[in-house]
Amino acid sequence: MFGPQSLGTGSSNDEGDDSPEIATLRRRISYLPTPTSAQPRRLPMTTEGFPPFISAQLNYLIHHFPLPLKMEQAWSGSKNYPAIFDRFTLCVPYCLDYIKWDVIYNAEFPLCPPDFVFGAEDENFRPTRVMTTIYGGDKGQEWNYKDPAKLCSLIQELRDEYTLYQRRKVGEVDDDRLKFEISTILSREGIEMRLTTGLDKIEEVKFSVPLLDININRMVPGCPWRHLQKIHLQVVYPISRKYSLIPSKPRLKLVSTPELKALFSVDDVKLPSWVDGMCMAEYLPHLEHTLQGQIIEAVSSVDARRQFIEGLGTVFGRPIEADPIFCRKATILTASGVFAFLVHFHIPAQFPKHQPALVLQSSQHFNLQGAPIQSSLITEYPWSPRWEPLQMAERIFDFLVDESLNFKRYCTES
């Protein structure tokens, strides 16, 4: 088992060789605030305050709906039980945005299915087929408040109906260029579209185009993602009521699920240029080819970061904390003489092209608020992406031999 190496005093790869100061710190290290490894995302929805039958349906909805939902607010509609929530605003993902639906239960009449109030912009959305079924149409499909899966299936059916409703609205738009674009991409599975009013009350159509028919979750062993990670291209077309020889270019933006940033950030992707006269069917294959190569590179970068952390263990001693999945963070405990301190490594997704940022944290000096004194972010030190991981760690060690003296002086003066 590796022990921390004391700067300037030689390497120690046996915990039994630790100095008394380091050994004491190892026993007390649990109270020090260090970076945590990657954790699953906390759900923004809660079932507290709801009666049991609504709470059971919400719990099922939270854990089984294929997309991440949000609850904006909850309130009571009962005069007799004002402390019990029986209605809430549900934010449902659609076309890279959220649509808001008020879900109206009646806590005093649990046998009744919930009512829905849709947004003002969707006043013509009337999912008659779904509501007729739920309110006692087809036998076996009617509402059963004891079935926790009923709300989840109802929301999914309503979202499917909403998708068809928006597709009909877009299809009715009198814009030849838009009709042509739709005809070229409708064969792609999972495309969503929405007619909206943008700035200056200009109507526009937003497309959400799923990219890459690959399962990114399976590419990262042990990943904590609960939902399938996706990358979409958002395409926004302003509606043109006049003929134009060269139609205006659409607005393009890559959007990914938030959790994917731990592996790969779409913000770092440079979109291919949109050539005049181009259509989406021509644009998408080149974009997907570029994306697939960058994602494969990002996955391989995880192994490079893991080897770097292993190199840190060889030079500094076993890290006291490290991100075991994406290898984006690591913390080591070391010392310069009797001055013991932590080094936090923040390893970028573009490693080794971009070097880690370091933060030093004293284990012996605290500010007036009682928090350990830390250095500012350190990004200037010897680095080459061509070095082997062990050499990277050794050069950082050499850099910290001198930098630790400066940090100790800073802590003492603070």
RAGISUL-V963432 format. One line per field, one symbol per residue. ss: DSSP state (h for helix, s for strand, l for the rest). phi: phi as a letter, one per 40 degrees, with the letter a starting at -180 (. if undefined). Layout:
ss: ???
phi: ???
//
This chain:
ss: lllllsslllllllhhhllhhhhhhhhhhhhllllllllllllllllllslhhhhhhhhhhhhhlllllsssssslllllllllslssssssssllssssssssllllllllllsssllhhhlllllhhhhhhhlllllllllllllllhhhhhhhhhhhhhhhhhhhhhhllllhhhhhhhhhhllllllsssssslhhhlsssssssssllllhhhhlllllllllllssssssssllllllllllllsssssslhhhhhlllhhhlllllllllllhhhhhhhhhhhhhhhhhhhhhhhhhhhhhhhhhhhhhllllssllllllssssssssllssssssssllllllllllsssssssssslllllssslllsllllllllllhhhhhhhhhhhhhhhhhhhhhhhhhl
phi: .cbccccgbgcbbbcccccdcccccccbcccccbcccdbccccccbbcgccdccdcccdccccbccbccbbcababbbccbccbcbaacbcbcafgabbbbcbbcbccbccccccbbccccbcccbccccccccchcccgbccbccccccccccccccccccccccccccccccacccccdcccbccccgcbaacbbccffccabbbbbcbgcbccdccbcgcccccccbbbbcbbbccbcbcbcbcccccbacbbcdccccbabccccccccccdgcbcccccdccccccccccccccccccccccccccccccchdccaaccbcfcbabbbaabgcccacbcbbccccccdbcccbbcbcbbbbcccgcdcbcccbbbadaaccccdccdccccdcccdccccccccccccc
//
